[in-house]
Amino acid sequence: MPRVFSGIQPTGEPHIGNYFGAMRNYVALGDQFGKNSIYCVVDLHAPTNPAAFDPALLAARTFEMAVANFAAGLDPEKVIFFVQSHVPEHTELGWLFTLLTPVGELERMTQYKDKAQKLESTPAGLLMYPVLQAADILLYKADTVPVGEDQVQHIELTREIARKFNHAFGEMFPEPKAVLAKDALRIPGVDGQGKMSKSKGEASTLGILEPLESIWQKLRVAPTDPARVRRTDPGDPEKCLVGDYHKLFSDGATLAEVYEGCRTAGIGCVDCKKKLMTGVTAHLTPIQERAEALKADPDYVRDALVQGAKEARAIALPVIEEARSKVGFLRL
């Protein structure tokens, strides 16, 4: 049976990009593979990008990310779900992998280049981010990794690291493959400025736990097809982020109605957004209600994370012992 691993950063409020791009995949794969599905909140990765990191909020955001995943349908009794820093073997294997990974390969990573150019001083941790990510995956000998499109390059590096370790020290790690949510590869930010991202701040995101009134205020002023200057101007819903959101939240009949209405100027942008909000409300309300119930019972969430870390370490410890032996460390 395949073994699934994926991690999600706690650097900001969980948003619909996280939900459609990763979290729904977690639930579906968990239903299919049970305890062979391993997920974690990657809090060790959070400080690698100082532009998006706030130490005062890290613990609260880590807890909230667990709540959001559980509220979205992930069952901690069915899968293994934990916090990355609660399993210290991640960092040890990450160090071993740094010994095999050329700096030049890391400097070519697109995410590193994009983030580093925005910083006055680049921490080494940002450069080493994909090496720790490789350790996250290979510590569990995972072969299936649900990720967003922007992480595919990192999974390719993980495969290369696995090959190098196997060649240098003997066969041990599988070469994992990325699994994408093909219907939601690049969800645009609500500000219309590229992909939705926590690092861009709340103006770019629609949080899955965000108050519905706040979501509506963002959608109300969201940019649409620039060709629709007047209400009577026809537009192209494929060039409109509201059209993209309808694909996520609206049923087939509504989607056909708003797309035809946009192309023929039979529906205005405000009405199109109101119809979208109906779908958003229907989709997010049950998630938000479950999240409120979980927040009212924080011990349940904490106990689930403690149990998840125990289950993760039960897998990780034999793997790190095997890696130590292959590398040649003295065993007592």
N, C-alpha and C positions, 0 to 999 in steps of 0.2 A: 504494500500500500504506500502511496506517496506520502512524504512528510512535508507539511506546509509550514513556512515561517514568514512572518512579516512584522514590522514595527512601525509605530506611528509617533511622531514627535509631539511633545506637549508645549510647544512654543507659543500657542495662541488658542483661541476658541475653536473647537472642532466645527468645520463648516461643510457646506454641501459638496465641495470638491473632495474632502476627506471621505464623506459618506458614500457618494456615488463612485468615487475612484478606488476606494479601498475597503471601507467598513462593510458594505454590503457583500463584497467578495469574501471577507472574513466569515460572515455568517453562513454563506452558501457552502464554502469549503469546510467549515466546521460541521455543518449538517452532514456533509459527505464523508469526512475523514475523522471526526471525533477528536480524541486526544492526540492524534497525529497532526492536529492543527495547533500551532504554537504561535502566539501573538504577544507582543509586549509594547509598553509605553517606553520609548527609547529616551529616557531622561539624560543618559550620558551624552547623547548627541546634541542635546539642546544648547549647552554652553559653547559649542564649536563655532556658532555664528553670533558674535557679540551684538550685532545689529538687531537681532530678534530675541535676545535672551534677557530675562529679568529674574535674577535670583530670588527676589522677594515673592515672586508668583509661581516659581517652579513647582513646589509641592502641591499647591492648590490646583494648578493646571494639570499636573499628573493625575491627581484624583479625579478631576473633571473629565479627563480623557477616558479614564476607566468607566466612569458613569455613562458617558456618551456611547461607548461601545456596547455596554450592557443594555442600555436603553434602546439601541438600534437593533437589538435582537441577538447579540452574542451571549451564549450561555456559558458562564465560567465553570459549570459542572460538566459541560460537554467537551470544551476545549481547554487548552492550557493558556492562561492569560496572566501576565505578571509585569512587574516594573523592572526594567533592564538593570538598574543599579543594585537590585536585590539579589542578582546572580553574578558574583564577582568574576566568575570564569570567563565572562565576555571580554574583560579587559586583558586577562592573561593571554588568551588566544589571539586577541588583537595585536599584542606586542610581538608574538611569534610571527604573525603575518607581516608586520612591518619589516622584518628581516629579509623578506622575500620580494618586497614590492618596490620597484624603482621609483625614485622621486619624479622622474620625467613622466611616468605614466599617470601619477597622481596630478601633476600640474596640467595635464591635458584634459582632465575631467571638466565637462562643461559647467556643472554646478559650482565647482571650485572657482573657475575663472569668473563666472558671473558674480559670485558673492565677494571674492577677493578684491575685485576692482572697485567695490563700493566702500572698502575699508581703508583707513589710513595705515593701520598696522594689522597684518594678517597672522592670526595665531596658527601654530603648527597643527593644532587639533582640527582646524578646518581642512587642512591638506590631508590629514589622516582619516577624516570622516569615513570614506568608503572602505578603508581597511578595517575599521571597527565594525562597519556594516557587514563586511564579509565574515568577520568572526561571529557576529550575531546569528548569521544564517548557518554557517558551517559547524558551529558549536553543537547544533542539533542534527547535523548531517541531513539538513533539509534539501530537498530537490525541487521544490515548488514554491515560488515566491510571488504572492500577489502584490503588485506595486503600481504606482503611477507611471505614466509615460516618461517622466523626467528622471526616473530611477533606473531605466533599462541599461544605461551605460555602466552604472555601478554594478549591476548584476553580471554584466560581461566581465568586469574586473574581478568579481568574486569567482567566476569560473576560471579565470586565468590564475588567480591565487591558489585555488584548489589544485590545478594542474601542476603548478610549480612546487607546492608542498608534496604532492604525491610523487613527483619525479625526484625531489631531493631526499625525501625521508621514507618513501614507501607508500603504497596505495592506502588511502584512508578516507578521503573526502569525495562526495559526489560533486558533479558540476550542475548546479541548480539552474532552473529555467524560470524566466519571468512570466507571470500570468497577468494580463491586462484586462481591465473592465472596458471592453471595446466600445461600448455605447457611451462612455464618459471619459475619454482620454484626456481632453483638455477643456475643462469647464472654465469659461471666462469669468473674470472678476466683475462684480456688479458696477464698478466704476468704469468699465470698458477699457481698462488699461492692461490687456494681456491676461494671463492665467490667474485664476483665483489663488491667493496665497496668503497664509498667516503672516509671512514676513512683511507684507505690504500694509498690514494694519487692518482695522475693522472696516474701513471705507471700501475695501476690496471684497469683503467676504459676506456671505449670508450664513450665519451660524445655525447649526441644527438645533441648538438650545436657546437661540436668541428669541426675545419676545416677538410675537408675530407682528405687533404694531411697528416695532423697529424695522423688521424685514420689509413691511409695506412702505415705510418712509424711504427706504433705499430703492425699492423697485419703482416707486412713483416717479423718481427723478432719474432713473437709470437711462443711459443713452440708448437710442434705437437706430434703425437704419437712417443714415443721414440724408438719404434721398427723399424721405418723407418730411418735407419742410412744412407742408400744409396738410390738414386732415384729408383733403381730397387727393393727395398725391399717392399713387401706388408705391409699394415698397417691395423689398426682397427679404422674407423672414430668415433666409439662410445667412444674411449679413447682419442679423440683429441678435444681440445676446438674449433678449427676451424670447425670441424664437428658439434659441438653444435651450433656455430654461424650460420652455413648454415641453420639449422632448423628454425632459426628466420628470416633470410633475403632472403633465396632463394626459388624459386618456386619448385614445385614437380619434374619437369623434371631435373632441375639443381641439386637438392638434390640427386636424384637417380644416376645421372651421376658422381658426385664427390664421393659419397659413394662407388659405384662400382669401380671407378677409383682408389680410395685409397686401397681397398681390393685386387685389382689385379695388383697394381703398374702401372696401365695404365695412371695415371696422377700424376705429381709431386706436392709436397707441395706448391711450389711457384705458380704454375698454379691454384691450389685449392684456394689459398688465393686471387688470382686475380679475380677468379669467385665470391668469396665471396664479394670482394670489389665492384663488379658490383651491387650486391643486396643491399649492404650498401648504395651506392650512390643513387640508385633509391628510397630507403626507406627514407633516411634522408634529401635529397635535398629539397623536398617540406616543411618539418618541419623547416629546417633552413631558407628557404626563408620567411616563415610566421613569424618566430622569428625576422628576420631583419626588416620586416615591422612593427612589434609591438614595437621594440626598437626605431624605428623612430617616433613612436607616443606614448611616455611614458604616456601622460595624459590619454589615453584610458585605459592603464593598471592600473594606479593609481585610476581612477574613478571606474573601475570594482571592485577593492579591497575595496574601500570605500563603494560601494553599497553592496558588499558581506558581509562586517562586519555589516552593518545595518540590513540586512536580517537575519544574524546569531543571532544577539542580540535580534531580535524580537522573536525568538524561545527560546533563552537562558534565558531571563529575567523571564518569567513565571515559568520556571523550577527551577531556583535558588530560587525564592520566595517560591515555593512549598517545596523545600528542607529546607530552613530556617524555615519554619513553622513546618515541621515535626520534625526537630531537637529540636525545642523549643525556638528559639531565640525570643527576645522581638520585637514585631512589633508595631510601633507608627503610 
